[in-house]
Amino acid sequence: MADTLLLGLFDDVAPAADAIHDLRELGVPENRITVMSNIPYTPKMLGLTPPRQWFLPFIALGALGGAGIAFFITYITPYLYEIHVGGQPLTPFAPSAIMYFEFTALGSMVMAFLSFLLQNRFPVLRKQIYDERITDGYIGVQTQVGDSLLDAAVNVFEANHARILNRESAKAYKSPGMMHLAFWGAVGVLALGAVLTPLLLTYRIVKIPWLDGMNKSPAIGYQEGPRRAEPEGSVPINGPVLIAGQPASERIEASEESVTRGQMLFDINCAMCHGLGAGGDGPLKKYLPEIPALTDTRIQDMSEDEIFLVITLGRNRMPAIGENLTPGETWDVVNYVHSLGATSE
Ligand code: HEC
């Protein structure tokens, strides 16, 4: 092949378009004609058909891949590592929908960008025939022709007033087909490795014995250090709540402060069922008709210890509230309940 590269420089778009037209007449295929310009002329202005674009299949592929990743994260991962949170199903709808949206959008965008690079034959790996005057405003029309068309092509350039005509043997400007393939292959392998390597570790397919010396290294735990004696007269707020089924802590005196604290805690923890003022008329009464008024004589006659136990352990359909209150707070509530006194039968 003794092809020759011709580069003609024009100072206006009209003669450039005419030259392209004449070259096409000669039988030069369109993919052998390249226009270089620092002004973005559309292919139509130059009499060329716009190149075919392949965005849609790439984007569809990206969207599909993104949805696949979302499926993996929202469906496969939770079944591999089952953790139930807040009574939700393992694949809750709303967060999954967000994941699908995000990853599908991300996949399409990445692939749109990639396909743009690919279709523009990025990166440019071969030596380019170029003339610096193109940067200054000339329009370069480059064509590659065989010996048989060479003279005719040169004539076309000259007839259309090409200012400068460069000739180069096409041998030095080989098409970089294989190089491109190698480049994108290497990029693909690297990208795949970058994505898969951490995943292999995350999903414990490759297990590395991470440093877990923390729990083996010598340390002085809280319970081993020197202990200070608690101040005199203090009431334990942690430690066992019950011992042998009975309150482990001593009853708190029913002072005014204790009753006031008890009322605040009662309004927060009990009033939704027993009602403000403990009249047995809280908003949940309609679901639990057996909620009693705590001002009943029967309940007022209960001992402090027993009410403490009812609050801590629950009774029948009354739930255990113990978790929400410290023993001291529970005594405050007991004092408040007793302070109400019996007002009804
Ligand atoms: C979810 C609703 C609900 C909440 C909250 C609730 N209770 Fe009750 N409570 C009940 C029901 C229902 C009963 C009746 C239990 C039964 O059938 O014996 C009851 C019964 C009682 C009794 C009487 C137990 C008996 O032997 O008859 C006391 C005392 C009592 N509650 C105190 C409290 C206190 C104090 C709180 C807050 C710390 C509280 N309750 C929070 C629903 C509730």
Residues whose N, C-alpha, C, O or C-beta is under 5 A from the ligand:
A	BS01	HEC	N269 C270 C273 L288 E290 I291 P292 I307 V310 I311 R315 N316 R317 M318 P319 I321 V333
